[in-house]
Amino acid sequence: MLRFFIPDEYLPSIHWVDPARLGRRGIRGIILDLDNTLVEWNHPEPPEELLGWFAKVRQAGLRTCVVSNNSAARVQGFVHRLEIPGIDKAVKPRRGAFRRAMALMGTSPGETAVVGDQIFTDILGGKRLGLYTILVAPVTRREFIGTRLVRLVEGAFLRYLCRRGRIPVVALERAAPRKERRHGH
Ligand SMILES: [Mg+2]
């Protein structure tokens, strides 16, 4: 049961995901979470650095598809700029949207990776279908109020996994409370 919640890799950000290395593992397509994985929550534009990452993905011959629980307006507006497919209102960790993404990319579960910042949606959804899962640290701590509550449980779970040696200690960084930057006084 626990194995459904343990990512295959933990990385500090999307920029640590090396498409060429995934390609050598037999991965041909990457399912990408949007909010706090590619950009901060509800940020409308892909930044320059992210466009550079997508160029590396294309160079490695991999396909991508965004799968997000956010609204159609949010998701379609974002992927339009990247010229990649996007599935909105995905209801992760349910499997339907992951299956649709694989159909769009033309990949089998063994050829598909998932990159996301949440264990209980991105990682669990991917694991249920046997995909290769990569957990990344969230871009910012600013997020949907419901997500913030889930983070409390997720933080406790990550500390548990670290104690058992199932994920690197660096993953705890995401669970630790960070001081908010203060403006003015
Ligand atoms: Mg997310």
Backbone and ligand atoms as CSV (ligand in chain L), in Angstrom:
chain,resi,resn,atom,element,x,y,z
A,1,MET,N,N,0.828,-1.215,0.000
A,1,MET,CA,C,0.000,0.000,0.000
A,1,MET,C,C,0.859,1.260,0.000
A,2,LEU,N,N,1.876,1.255,0.874
A,2,LEU,CA,C,2.752,2.419,0.992
A,2,LEU,C,C,3.415,2.765,-0.335
A,3,ARG,N,N,3.689,1.732,-1.127
A,3,ARG,CA,C,4.416,1.962,-2.382
A,3,ARG,C,C,3.664,2.911,-3.325
A,4,PHE,N,N,2.361,3.020,-3.179
A,4,PHE,CA,C,1.580,3.921,-4.028
A,4,PHE,C,C,1.863,5.392,-3.731
A,5,PHE,N,N,2.510,5.647,-2.605
A,5,PHE,CA,C,2.748,7.026,-2.177
A,5,PHE,C,C,4.216,7.433,-2.247
A,6,ILE,N,N,5.077,6.496,-2.621
A,6,ILE,CA,C,6.511,6.803,-2.614
A,6,ILE,C,C,6.997,7.082,-4.036
A,7,PRO,N,N,7.438,8.320,-4.284
A,7,PRO,CA,C,7.897,8.654,-5.642
A,7,PRO,C,C,9.169,7.896,-6.003
A,8,ASP,N,N,9.357,7.649,-7.297
A,8,ASP,CA,C,10.585,6.994,-7.746
A,8,ASP,C,C,11.790,7.924,-7.595
A,9,GLU,N,N,11.530,9.219,-7.736
A,9,GLU,CA,C,12.610,10.201,-7.562
A,9,GLU,C,C,12.049,11.406,-6.845
A,10,TYR,N,N,12.909,12.056,-6.076
A,10,TYR,CA,C,12.545,13.349,-5.513
A,10,TYR,C,C,13.549,14.377,-6.003
A,11,LEU,N,N,13.095,15.465,-6.619
A,11,LEU,CA,C,14.004,16.482,-7.160
A,11,LEU,C,C,13.563,17.878,-6.688
A,12,PRO,N,N,14.532,18.804,-6.582
A,12,PRO,CA,C,14.218,20.133,-6.056
A,12,PRO,C,C,13.295,20.967,-6.960
A,13,SER,N,N,13.339,20.730,-8.289
A,13,SER,CA,C,12.452,21.484,-9.183
A,13,SER,C,C,12.390,20.791,-10.544
A,14,ILE,N,N,11.501,21.284,-11.388
A,14,ILE,CA,C,11.339,20.742,-12.752
A,14,ILE,C,C,12.663,20.831,-13.533
A,15,HIS,N,N,13.481,21.821,-13.197
A,15,HIS,CA,C,14.729,22.026,-13.945
A,15,HIS,C,C,15.767,20.949,-13.663
A,16,TRP,N,N,15.518,20.144,-12.646
A,16,TRP,CA,C,16.392,19.006,-12.357
A,16,TRP,C,C,15.959,17.759,-13.116
A,17,VAL,N,N,14.805,17.813,-13.735
A,17,VAL,CA,C,14.318,16.672,-14.518
A,17,VAL,C,C,15.032,16.688,-15.861
A,18,ASP,N,N,15.853,15.668,-16.096
A,18,ASP,CA,C,16.682,15.619,-17.306
A,18,ASP,C,C,15.994,14.736,-18.355
A,19,PRO,N,N,15.403,15.359,-19.390
A,19,PRO,CA,C,14.649,14.581,-20.380
A,19,PRO,C,C,15.503,13.527,-21.088
A,20,ALA,N,N,16.764,13.847,-21.360
A,20,ALA,CA,C,17.626,12.884,-22.054
A,20,ALA,C,C,17.832,11.637,-21.195
A,21,ARG,N,N,17.986,11.844,-19.893
A,21,ARG,CA,C,18.186,10.708,-18.989
A,21,ARG,C,C,16.911,9.854,-18.907
A,22,LEU,N,N,15.745,10.532,-18.864
A,22,LEU,CA,C,14.480,9.787,-18.865
A,22,LEU,C,C,14.340,8.985,-20.154
A,23,GLY,N,N,14.758,9.601,-21.259
A,23,GLY,CA,C,14.703,8.918,-22.555
A,23,GLY,C,C,15.527,7.638,-22.535
A,24,ARG,N,N,16.695,7.690,-21.878
A,24,ARG,CA,C,17.549,6.500,-21.783
A,24,ARG,C,C,16.920,5.417,-20.911
A,25,ARG,N,N,16.006,5.801,-20.040
A,25,ARG,CA,C,15.273,4.823,-19.214
A,25,ARG,C,C,14.087,4.222,-19.967
A,26,GLY,N,N,13.858,4.686,-21.199
A,26,GLY,CA,C,12.734,4.163,-21.980
A,26,GLY,C,C,11.476,5.005,-21.887
A,27,ILE,N,N,11.600,6.174,-21.244
A,27,ILE,CA,C,10.452,7.082,-21.135
A,27,ILE,C,C,10.290,7.854,-22.447
A,28,ARG,N,N,9.045,7.911,-22.945
A,28,ARG,CA,C,8.775,8.627,-24.193
A,28,ARG,C,C,7.811,9.795,-24.007
A,29,GLY,N,N,7.154,9.833,-22.867
A,29,GLY,CA,C,6.207,10.916,-22.618
A,29,GLY,C,C,6.186,11.305,-21.156
A,30,ILE,N,N,5.981,12.609,-20.885
A,30,ILE,CA,C,5.935,13.089,-19.503
A,30,ILE,C,C,4.602,13.784,-19.247
A,31,ILE,N,N,3.883,13.311,-18.234
A,31,ILE,CA,C,2.670,13.973,-17.759
A,31,ILE,C,C,3.098,14.997,-16.724
A,32,LEU,N,N,2.686,16.240,-16.940
A,32,LEU,CA,C,3.151,17.332,-16.080
A,32,LEU,C,C,2.003,17.957,-15.307
A,33,ASP,N,N,2.200,18.091,-14.010
A,33,ASP,CA,C,1.284,18.900,-13.214
A,33,ASP,C,C,1.582,20.369,-13.556
A,34,LEU,N,N,0.632,21.247,-13.331
A,34,LEU,CA,C,0.833,22.658,-13.682
A,34,LEU,C,C,1.191,23.514,-12.453
A,35,ASP,N,N,0.223,23.716,-11.571
A,35,ASP,CA,C,0.419,24.664,-10.468
A,35,ASP,C,C,1.437,24.177,-9.448
A,36,ASN,N,N,2.419,25.013,-9.217
A,36,ASN,CA,C,3.507,24.749,-8.265
A,36,ASN,C,C,4.462,23.643,-8.702
A,37,THR,N,N,4.270,23.145,-9.950
A,37,THR,CA,C,5.257,22.232,-10.547
A,37,THR,C,C,5.978,22.967,-11.677
A,38,LEU,N,N,5.200,23.479,-12.642
A,38,LEU,CA,C,5.811,24.223,-13.756
A,38,LEU,C,C,5.985,25.696,-13.396
A,39,VAL,N,N,4.979,26.257,-12.773
A,39,VAL,CA,C,5.005,27.672,-12.356
A,39,VAL,C,C,4.264,27.797,-11.034
A,40,GLU,N,N,4.362,28.979,-10.417
A,40,GLU,CA,C,3.637,29.151,-9.167
A,40,GLU,C,C,2.133,29.150,-9.428
A,41,TRP,N,N,1.396,28.872,-8.397
A,41,TRP,CA,C,-0.047,28.707,-8.481
A,41,TRP,C,C,-0.704,29.881,-9.209
A,42,ASN,N,N,-1.455,29.590,-10.263
A,42,ASN,CA,C,-2.199,30.551,-11.073
A,42,ASN,C,C,-1.360,31.588,-11.807
A,43,HIS,N,N,-0.039,31.361,-11.891
A,43,HIS,CA,C,0.812,32.243,-12.702
A,43,HIS,C,C,0.499,31.975,-14.174
A,44,PRO,N,N,0.125,33.001,-14.947
A,44,PRO,CA,C,-0.406,32.749,-16.282
A,44,PRO,C,C,0.623,32.409,-17.369
A,45,GLU,N,N,1.861,32.894,-17.238
A,45,GLU,CA,C,2.820,32.787,-18.347
A,45,GLU,C,C,3.960,31.807,-18.046
A,46,PRO,N,N,4.344,30.985,-19.024
A,46,PRO,CA,C,5.551,30.182,-18.819
A,46,PRO,C,C,6.799,31.076,-18.860
A,47,PRO,N,N,7.626,31.083,-17.808
A,47,PRO,CA,C,8.827,31.919,-17.834
A,47,PRO,C,C,9.861,31.397,-18.839
A,48,GLU,N,N,10.801,32.272,-19.184
A,48,GLU,CA,C,11.827,31.964,-20.190
A,48,GLU,C,C,12.569,30.655,-19.872
A,49,GLU,N,N,12.929,30.503,-18.590
A,49,GLU,CA,C,13.683,29.313,-18.178
A,49,GLU,C,C,12.890,28.030,-18.441
A,50,LEU,N,N,11.578,28.128,-18.272
A,50,LEU,CA,C,10.729,26.956,-18.496
A,50,LEU,C,C,10.654,26.623,-19.990
A,51,LEU,N,N,10.640,27.656,-20.827
A,51,LEU,CA,C,10.633,27.422,-22.270
A,51,LEU,C,C,11.906,26.684,-22.670
A,52,GLY,N,N,13.011,27.025,-22.013
A,52,GLY,CA,C,14.286,26.341,-22.255
A,52,GLY,C,C,14.205,24.866,-21.886
A,53,TRP,N,N,13.499,24.574,-20.786
A,53,TRP,CA,C,13.341,23.169,-20.372
A,53,TRP,C,C,12.518,22.396,-21.402
A,54,PHE,N,N,11.442,23.024,-21.908
A,54,PHE,CA,C,10.619,22.357,-22.924
A,54,PHE,C,C,11.399,22.129,-24.220
A,55,ALA,N,N,12.329,23.026,-24.529
A,55,ALA,CA,C,13.168,22.835,-25.724
A,55,ALA,C,C,14.024,21.576,-25.555
A,56,LYS,N,N,14.528,21.363,-24.326
A,56,LYS,CA,C,15.337,20.154,-24.064
A,56,LYS,C,C,14.483,18.889,-24.185
A,57,VAL,N,N,13.227,19.001,-23.762
A,57,VAL,CA,C,12.311,17.851,-23.860
A,57,VAL,C,C,12.105,17.474,-25.325
A,58,ARG,N,N,11.873,18.498,-26.145
A,58,ARG,CA,C,11.650,18.239,-27.571
A,58,ARG,C,C,12.903,17.645,-28.215
A,59,GLN,N,N,14.056,18.191,-27.816
A,59,GLN,CA,C,15.335,17.726,-28.343
A,59,GLN,C,C,15.548,16.240,-28.022
A,60,ALA,N,N,15.087,15.829,-26.839
A,60,ALA,CA,C,15.238,14.427,-26.421
A,60,ALA,C,C,14.188,13.537,-27.080
A,61,GLY,N,N,13.269,14.162,-27.843
A,61,GLY,CA,C,12.243,13.389,-28.548
A,61,GLY,C,C,11.105,12.918,-27.669
A,62,LEU,N,N,10.906,13.575,-26.529
A,62,LEU,CA,C,9.832,13.186,-25.616
A,62,LEU,C,C,8.590,14.050,-25.830
A,63,ARG,N,N,7.444,13.468,-25.559
A,63,ARG,CA,C,6.187,14.216,-25.617
A,63,ARG,C,C,5.792,14.642,-24.222
A,64,THR,N,N,4.914,15.641,-24.158
A,64,THR,CA,C,4.436,16.094,-22.856
A,64,THR,C,C,2.937,16.336,-22.919
A,65,CYS,N,N,2.302,16.266,-21.768
A,65,CYS,CA,C,0.895,16.633,-21.647
A,65,CYS,C,C,0.687,17.159,-20.230
A,66,VAL,N,N,0.085,18.333,-20.106
A,66,VAL,CA,C,-0.227,18.870,-18.780
A,66,VAL,C,C,-1.520,18.227,-18.289
A,67,VAL,N,N,-1.524,17.759,-17.050
A,67,VAL,CA,C,-2.729,17.200,-16.426
A,67,VAL,C,C,-2.918,17.930,-15.101
A,68,SER,N,N,-3.998,18.711,-15.017
A,68,SER,CA,C,-4.193,19.577,-13.853
A,68,SER,C,C,-5.609,19.486,-13.331
A,69,ASN,N,N,-5.762,19.645,-12.033
A,69,ASN,CA,C,-7.099,19.695,-11.430
A,69,ASN,C,C,-7.701,21.094,-11.533
A,70,ASN,N,N,-6.946,22.043,-12.038
A,70,ASN,CA,C,-7.422,23.431,-12.150
A,70,ASN,C,C,-8.415,23.578,-13.318
A,71,SER,N,N,-8.968,24.766,-13.480
A,71,SER,CA,C,-10.050,25.024,-14.446
A,71,SER,C,C,-9.578,24.988,-15.896
A,72,ALA,N,N,-10.540,24.873,-16.801
A,72,ALA,CA,C,-10.242,24.878,-18.233
A,72,ALA,C,C,-9.575,26.184,-18.635
A,73,ALA,N,N,-10.084,27.309,-18.135
A,73,ALA,CA,C,-9.525,28.616,-18.509
A,73,ALA,C,C,-8.050,28.688,-18.119
A,74,ARG,N,N,-7.742,28.247,-16.909
A,74,ARG,CA,C,-6.376,28.273,-16.403
A,74,ARG,C,C,-5.454,27.362,-17.217
A,75,VAL,N,N,-5.875,26.106,-17.391
A,75,VAL,CA,C,-5.004,25.107,-18.008
A,75,VAL,C,C,-4.845,25.357,-19.509
A,76,GLN,N,N,-5.979,25.583,-20.191
A,76,GLN,CA,C,-5.895,25.746,-21.652
A,76,GLN,C,C,-5.166,27.036,-22.010
A,77,GLY,N,N,-5.370,28.074,-21.200
A,77,GLY,CA,C,-4.652,29.324,-21.443
A,77,GLY,C,C,-3.147,29.134,-21.334
A,78,PHE,N,N,-2.722,28.304,-20.407
A,78,PHE,CA,C,-1.287,28.083,-20.196
A,78,PHE,C,C,-0.670,27.206,-21.291
A,79,VAL,N,N,-1.310,26.069,-21.581
A,79,VAL,CA,C,-0.699,25.135,-22.545
A,79,VAL,C,C,-0.723,25.678,-23.974
A,80,HIS,N,N,-1.666,26.562,-24.246
A,80,HIS,CA,C,-1.746,27.181,-25.560
A,80,HIS,C,C,-0.409,27.834,-25.934
A,81,ARG,N,N,0.205,28.487,-24.963
A,81,ARG,CA,C,1.481,29.173,-25.207
A,81,ARG,C,C,2.621,28.192,-25.448
A,82,LEU,N,N,2.496,26.991,-24.903
A,82,LEU,CA,C,3.555,25.983,-25.030
A,82,LEU,C,C,3.320,25.061,-26.223
A,83,GLU,N,N,2.131,25.151,-26.805
A,83,GLU,CA,C,1.744,24.283,-27.924
A,83,GLU,C,C,1.857,22.798,-27.560
A,84,ILE,N,N,1.357,22.469,-26.355
A,84,ILE,CA,C,1.271,21.070,-25.938
A,84,ILE,C,C,-0.161,20.827,-25.450
A,85,PRO,N,N,-0.609,19.554,-25.433
A,85,PRO,CA,C,-1.966,19.309,-24.956
A,85,PRO,C,C,-2.086,19.467,-23.439
A,86,GLY,N,N,-3.287,19.788,-22.981
A,86,GLY,CA,C,-3.529,19.929,-21.547
A,86,GLY,C,C,-4.890,19.383,-21.177
A,87,ILE,N,N,-4.961,18.682,-20.077
A,87,ILE,CA,C,-6.237,18.166,-19.569
A,87,ILE,C,C,-6.548,18.897,-18.274
A,88,ASP,N,N,-7.708,19.577,-18.258
A,88,ASP,CA,C,-8.104,20.349,-17.077
A,88,ASP,C,C,-9.121,19.559,-16.254
A,89,LYS,N,N,-9.428,20.060,-15.068
A,89,LYS,CA,C,-10.372,19.405,-14.139
A,89,LYS,C,C,-10.123,17.884,-14.093
A,90,ALA,N,N,-8.882,17.527,-13.883
A,90,ALA,CA,C,-8.447,16.131,-14.049
A,90,ALA,C,C,-8.918,15.204,-12.922
A,91,VAL,N,N,-9.274,15.763,-11.782
A,91,VAL,CA,C,-9.699,14.969,-10.619
A,91,VAL,C,C,-8.625,13.946,-10.203
A,92,LYS,N,N,-7.349,14.348,-10.277
A,92,LYS,CA,C,-6.282,13.482,-9.755
A,92,LYS,C,C,-6.538,13.272,-8.260
A,93,PRO,N,N,-6.330,12.125,-7.665
A,93,PRO,CA,C,-5.578,10.978,-8.219
A,93,PRO,C,C,-6.414,9.964,-9.004
A,94,ARG,N,N,-7.587,10.342,-9.474
A,94,ARG,CA,C,-8.330,9.391,-10.314
A,94,ARG,C,C,-7.540,9.165,-11.603
A,95,ARG,N,N,-7.724,7.990,-12.190
A,95,ARG,CA,C,-6.830,7.580,-13.272
A,95,ARG,C,C,-7.226,8.047,-14.664
A,96,GLY,N,N,-8.491,8.454,-14.837
A,96,GLY,CA,C,-8.997,8.775,-16.167
A,96,GLY,C,C,-8.142,9.763,-16.947
A,97,ALA,N,N,-7.779,10.858,-16.294
A,97,ALA,CA,C,-7.028,11.902,-16.996
A,97,ALA,C,C,-5.621,11.434,-17.364
A,98,PHE,N,N,-5.025,10.601,-16.511
A,98,PHE,CA,C,-3.693,10.061,-16.822
A,98,PHE,C,C,-3.774,9.169,-18.061
A,99,ARG,N,N,-4.848,8.378,-18.128
A,99,ARG,CA,C,-5.039,7.505,-19.292
A,99,ARG,C,C,-5.258,8.335,-20.560
A,100,ARG,N,N,-6.055,9.389,-20.444
A,100,ARG,CA,C,-6.295,10.253,-21.618
A,100,ARG,C,C,-4.995,10.901,-22.073
A,101,ALA,N,N,-4.163,11.311,-21.110
A,101,ALA,CA,C,-2.886,11.936,-21.458
A,101,ALA,C,C,-1.998,10.952,-22.216
A,102,MET,N,N,-1.969,9.708,-21.752
A,102,MET,CA,C,-1.148,8.696,-22.449
A,102,MET,C,C,-1.670,8.454,-23.859
A,103,ALA,N,N,-2.995,8.462,-24.013
A,103,ALA,CA,C,-3.582,8.286,-25.350
A,103,ALA,C,C,-3.155,9.441,-26.260
A,104,LEU,N,N,-3.163,10.667,-25.716
A,104,LEU,CA,C,-2.768,11.837,-26.500
A,104,LEU,C,C,-1.295,11.776,-26.894
A,105,MET,N,N,-0.456,11.266,-25.988
A,105,MET,CA,C,0.982,11.206,-26.268
A,105,MET,C,C,1.364,9.939,-27.034
A,106,GLY,N,N,0.454,8.965,-27.067
A,106,GLY,CA,C,0.753,7.695,-27.732
A,106,GLY,C,C,1.770,6.863,-26.965
A,107,THR,N,N,1.689,6.908,-25.627
A,107,THR,CA,C,2.652,6.156,-24.812
A,107,THR,C,C,1.936,5.130,-23.940
A,108,SER,N,N,2.668,4.079,-23.592
A,108,SER,CA,C,2.154,3.062,-22.667
A,108,SER,C,C,2.569,3.457,-21.250
A,109,PRO,N,N,1.977,2.832,-20.205
A,109,PRO,CA,C,2.382,3.171,-18.830
A,109,PRO,C,C,3.893,3.011,-18.595
A,110,GLY,N,N,4.491,1.986,-19.171
A,110,GLY,CA,C,5.928,1.761,-18.994
A,110,GLY,C,C,6.799,2.820,-19.650
A,111,GLU,N,N,6.208,3.601,-20.551
A,111,GLU,CA,C,6.964,4.637,-21.269
A,111,GLU,C,C,6.632,6.036,-20.766
A,112,THR,N,N,5.880,6.120,-19.667
A,112,THR,CA,C,5.359,7.408,-19.226
A,112,THR,C,C,5.837,7.771,-17.830
A,113,ALA,N,N,6.263,9.015,-17.674
A,113,ALA,CA,C,6.644,9.537,-16.363
A,113,ALA,C,C,5.637,10.603,-15.950
A,114,VAL,N,N,5.498,10.801,-14.641
A,114,VAL,CA,C,4.670,11.882,-14.104
A,114,VAL,C,C,5.571,12.772,-13.275
A,115,VAL,N,N,5.448,14.093,-13.468
A,115,VAL,CA,C,6.167,15.033,-12.614
A,115,VAL,C,C,5.141,15.919,-11.929
A,116,GLY,N,N,5.187,15.968,-10.594
A,116,GLY,CA,C,4.233,16.791,-9.861
A,116,GLY,C,C,4.735,17.120,-8.477
A,117,ASP,N,N,4.056,18.068,-7.821
A,117,ASP,CA,C,4.513,18.528,-6.502
A,117,ASP,C,C,3.680,17.963,-5.357
A,118,GLN,N,N,2.679,17.121,-5.669
A,118,GLN,CA,C,1.840,16.614,-4.585
A,118,GLN,C,C,1.755,15.090,-4.573
A,119,ILE,N,N,1.997,14.521,-3.405
A,119,ILE,CA,C,1.972,13.066,-3.262
A,119,ILE,C,C,0.577,12.496,-3.468
A,120,PHE,N,N,-0.432,13.163,-2.876
A,120,PHE,CA,C,-1.765,12.561,-2.853
A,120,PHE,C,C,-2.569,12.766,-4.139
A,121,THR,N,N,-2.026,13.519,-5.079
A,121,THR,CA,C,-2.695,13.641,-6.382
A,121,THR,C,C,-1.769,13.121,-7.492
A,122,ASP,N,N,-0.633,13.790,-7.694
A,122,ASP,CA,C,0.261,13.466,-8.816
A,122,ASP,C,C,0.932,12.093,-8.664
A,123,ILE,N,N,1.540,11.877,-7.496
A,123,ILE,CA,C,2.296,10.637,-7.295
A,123,ILE,C,C,1.346,9.442,-7.160
A,124,LEU,N,N,0.327,9.598,-6.337
A,124,LEU,CA,C,-0.633,8.505,-6.154
A,124,LEU,C,C,-1.312,8.130,-7.475
A,125,GLY,N,N,-1.754,9.129,-8.225
A,125,GLY,CA,C,-2.409,8.871,-9.514
A,125,GLY,C,C,-1.495,8.123,-10.474
A,126,GLY,N,N,-0.235,8.563,-10.545
A,126,GLY,CA,C,0.741,7.917,-11.425
A,126,GLY,C,C,1.035,6.486,-10.994
A,127,LYS,N,N,1.216,6.316,-9.689
A,127,LYS,CA,C,1.555,4.984,-9.153
A,127,LYS,C,C,0.430,3.983,-9.391
A,128,ARG,N,N,-0.806,4.453,-9.314
A,128,ARG,CA,C,-1.943,3.537,-9.511
A,128,ARG,C,C,-1.915,2.923,-10.903
A,129,LEU,N,N,-1.279,3.633,-11.866
A,129,LEU,CA,C,-1.205,3.108,-13.234
A,129,LEU,C,C,0.173,2.531,-13.549
A,130,GLY,N,N,1.062,2.524,-12.567
A,130,GLY,CA,C,2.401,1.968,-12.792
A,130,GLY,C,C,3.334,2.880,-13.567
A,131,LEU,N,N,3.108,4.195,-13.488
A,131,LEU,CA,C,3.981,5.137,-14.195
A,131,LEU,C,C,5.231,5.441,-13.358
A,132,TYR,N,N,6.249,5.992,-14.005
A,132,TYR,CA,C,7.466,6.419,-13.309
A,132,TYR,C,C,7.199,7.799,-12.713
A,133,THR,N,N,7.324,7.930,-11.391
A,133,THR,CA,C,6.866,9.160,-10.751
A,133,THR,C,C,8.012,9.988,-10.175
A,134,ILE,N,N,7.942,11.283,-10.402
A,134,ILE,CA,C,8.964,12.213,-9.900
A,134,ILE,C,C,8.264,13.319,-9.100
A,135,LEU,N,N,8.599,13.381,-7.824
A,135,LEU,CA,C,8.064,14.442,-6.968
A,135,LEU,C,C,9.035,15.616,-6.993
A,136,VAL,N,N,8.508,16.824,-7.207
A,136,VAL,CA,C,9.361,18.022,-7.140
A,136,VAL,C,C,8.866,18.907,-5.991
A,137,ALA,N,N,9.767,19.713,-5.459
A,137,ALA,CA,C,9.375,20.659,-4.410
A,137,ALA,C,C,8.475,21.723,-5.024
A,138,PRO,N,N,7.427,22.155,-4.321
A,138,PRO,CA,C,6.539,23.185,-4.883
A,138,PRO,C,C,7.281,24.489,-5.156
A,139,VAL,N,N,6.907,25.157,-6.252
A,139,VAL,CA,C,7.576,26.396,-6.657
A,139,VAL,C,C,7.464,27.451,-5.560
A,140,THR,N,N,6.275,27.618,-4.999
A,140,THR,CA,C,6.094,28.549,-3.878
A,140,THR,C,C,5.170,27.924,-2.846
A,141,ARG,N,N,5.061,28.576,-1.707
A,141,ARG,CA,C,4.134,28.097,-0.681
A,141,ARG,C,C,2.759,28.747,-0.821
A,142,ARG,N,N,2.657,29.677,-1.772
A,142,ARG,CA,C,1.370,30.339,-1.984
A,142,ARG,C,C,0.489,29.376,-2.785
A,143,GLU,N,N,-0.630,28.959,-2.263
A,143,GLU,CA,C,-1.485,28.051,-3.017
A,143,GLU,C,C,-2.923,28.031,-2.519
A,144,PHE,N,N,-3.707,27.296,-3.250
A,144,PHE,CA,C,-5.118,27.095,-2.966
A,144,PHE,C,C,-5.272,26.648,-1.507
A,145,ILE,N,N,-6.237,27.216,-0.793
A,145,ILE,CA,C,-6.413,26.949,0.641
A,145,ILE,C,C,-6.585,25.452,0.936
A,146,GLY,N,N,-7.338,24.754,0.083
A,146,GLY,CA,C,-7.528,23.311,0.270
A,146,GLY,C,C,-6.202,22.566,0.197
A,147,THR,N,N,-5.350,23.000,-0.727
A,147,THR,CA,C,-4.040,22.369,-0.888
A,147,THR,C,C,-3.203,22.564,0.364
A,148,ARG,N,N,-3.326,23.752,0.983
A,148,ARG,CA,C,-2.520,24.035,2.173
A,148,ARG,C,C,-2.835,23.066,3.308
A,149,LEU,N,N,-4.094,22.697,3.410
A,149,LEU,CA,C,-4.482,21.728,4.438
A,149,LEU,C,C,-3.884,20.353,4.131
A,150,VAL,N,N,-3.949,19.978,2.858
A,150,VAL,CA,C,-3.389,18.686,2.455
A,150,VAL,C,C,-1.885,18.648,2.730
A,151,ARG,N,N,-1.242,19.820,2.595
A,151,ARG,CA,C,0.212,19.900,2.828
A,151,ARG,C,C,0.606,19.517,4.250
A,152,LEU,N,N,-0.275,19.790,5.196
A,152,LEU,CA,C,0.029,19.442,6.583
A,152,LEU,C,C,0.173,17.922,6.722
A,153,VAL,N,N,-0.752,17.210,6.099
A,153,VAL,CA,C,-0.715,15.749,6.121
A,153,VAL,C,C,0.492,15.257,5.315
A,154,GLU,N,N,0.692,15.888,4.159
A,154,GLU,CA,C,1.800,15.500,3.292
A,154,GLU,C,C,3.143,15.680,4.006
A,155,GLY,N,N,3.277,16.807,4.741
A,155,GLY,CA,C,4.519,17.087,5.469
A,155,GLY,C,C,4.813,15.998,6.488
A,156,ALA,N,N,3.785,15.590,7.231
A,156,ALA,CA,C,3.956,14.532,8.231
A,156,ALA,C,C,4.343,13.226,7.545
A,157,PHE,N,N,3.723,12.966,6.412
A,157,PHE,CA,C,4.010,11.737,5.669
A,157,PHE,C,C,5.447,11.736,5.126
A,158,LEU,N,N,5.904,12.886,4.628
A,158,LEU,CA,C,7.277,12.986,4.113
A,158,LEU,C,C,8.298,12.757,5.227
A,159,ARG,N,N,8.004,13.300,6.415
A,159,ARG,CA,C,8.924,13.092,7.547
A,159,ARG,C,C,8.991,11.605,7.911
A,160,TYR,N,N,7.835,10.954,7.839
A,160,TYR,CA,C,7.769,9.509,8.099
A,160,TYR,C,C,8.616,8.739,7.073
A,161,LEU,N,N,8.475,9.099,5.789
A,161,LEU,CA,C,9.238,8.409,4.743
A,161,LEU,C,C,10.739,8.630,4.912
A,162,CYS,N,N,11.122,9.849,5.326
A,162,CYS,CA,C,12.542,10.158,5.542
A,162,CYS,C,C,13.094,9.294,6.671
A,163,ARG,N,N,12.337,9.191,7.764
A,163,ARG,CA,C,12.785,8.383,8.901
A,163,ARG,C,C,13.000,6.939,8.477
A,164,ARG,N,N,12.158,6.448,7.581
A,164,ARG,CA,C,12.281,5.065,7.113
A,164,ARG,C,C,13.306,4.931,5.994
A,165,GLY,N,N,13.926,6.066,5.610
A,165,GLY,CA,C,14.954,6.042,4.565
A,165,GLY,C,C,14.393,5.813,3.176
A,166,ARG,N,N,13.098,6.117,2.971
A,166,ARG,CA,C,12.474,5.864,1.668
A,166,ARG,C,C,12.635,7.032,0.706
A,167,ILE,N,N,12.834,8.221,1.213
A,167,ILE,CA,C,13.122,9.383,0.369
A,167,ILE,C,C,14.280,10.148,1.005
A,168,PRO,N,N,15.043,10.915,0.194
A,168,PRO,CA,C,16.192,11.626,0.753
A,168,PRO,C,C,15.770,12.699,1.752
A,169,VAL,N,N,16.652,12.973,2.688
A,169,VAL,CA,C,16.374,13.968,3.725
A,169,VAL,C,C,16.078,15.340,3.116
A,170,VAL,N,N,16.662,15.612,1.948
A,170,VAL,CA,C,16.457,16.909,1.301
A,170,VAL,C,C,14.967,17.167,1.044
A,171,ALA,N,N,14.199,16.096,0.918
A,171,ALA,CA,C,12.763,16.236,0.664
A,171,ALA,C,C,12.047,16.899,1.831
A,172,LEU,N,N,12.668,16.858,2.999
A,172,LEU,CA,C,12.052,17.469,4.184
A,172,LEU,C,C,11.989,18.983,4.087
A,173,GLU,N,N,12.877,19.536,3.285
A,173,GLU,CA,C,12.914,20.994,3.082
A,173,GLU,C,C,11.534,21.533,2.725
A,174,ARG,N,N,10.805,20.760,1.901
A,174,ARG,CA,C,9.479,21.189,1.476
A,174,ARG,C,C,8.466,21.133,2.618
A,175,ALA,N,N,8.748,20.263,3.602
A,175,ALA,CA,C,7.791,20.082,4.684
A,175,ALA,C,C,8.012,21.077,5.820
A,176,ALA,N,N,9.233,21.613,5.892
A,176,ALA,CA,C,9.569,22.519,6.990
A,176,ALA,C,C,8.949,23.888,6.773
A,177,PRO,N,N,8.416,24.490,7.836
A,177,PRO,CA,C,7.845,25.831,7.673
A,177,PRO,C,C,8.942,26.833,7.328
A,178,ARG,N,N,8.693,27.626,6.317
A,178,ARG,CA,C,9.671,28.619,5.898
A,178,ARG,C,C,9.218,29.983,6.376
A,179,LYS,N,N,10.165,30.818,6.745
A,179,LYS,CA,C,9.791,32.165,7.176
A,179,LYS,C,C,9.261,32.959,5.993
A,180,GLU,N,N,8.135,33.595,6.176
A,180,GLU,CA,C,7.590,34.443,5.129
A,180,GLU,C,C,8.438,35.691,5.002
A,181,ARG,N,N,8.656,36.113,3.768
A,181,ARG,CA,C,9.420,37.350,3.578
A,181,ARG,C,C,8.528,38.532,3.944
A,182,ARG,N,N,9.061,39.415,4.731
A,182,ARG,CA,C,8.245,40.555,5.164
A,182,ARG,C,C,8.534,41.779,4.315
A,183,HIS,N,N,7.462,42.465,3.972
A,183,HIS,CA,C,7.594,43.737,3.249
A,183,HIS,C,C,7.217,44.845,4.219
A,184,GLY,N,N,8.014,45.877,4.274
A,184,GLY,CA,C,7.718,46.997,5.176
A,184,GLY,C,C,7.991,46.552,6.619
A,185,HIS,N,N,7.001,46.684,7.483
A,185,HIS,CA,C,7.237,46.380,8.877
A,185,HIS,C,C,6.264,45.342,9.399
L,1,MG,MG,MG,0.549,21.084,-8.185
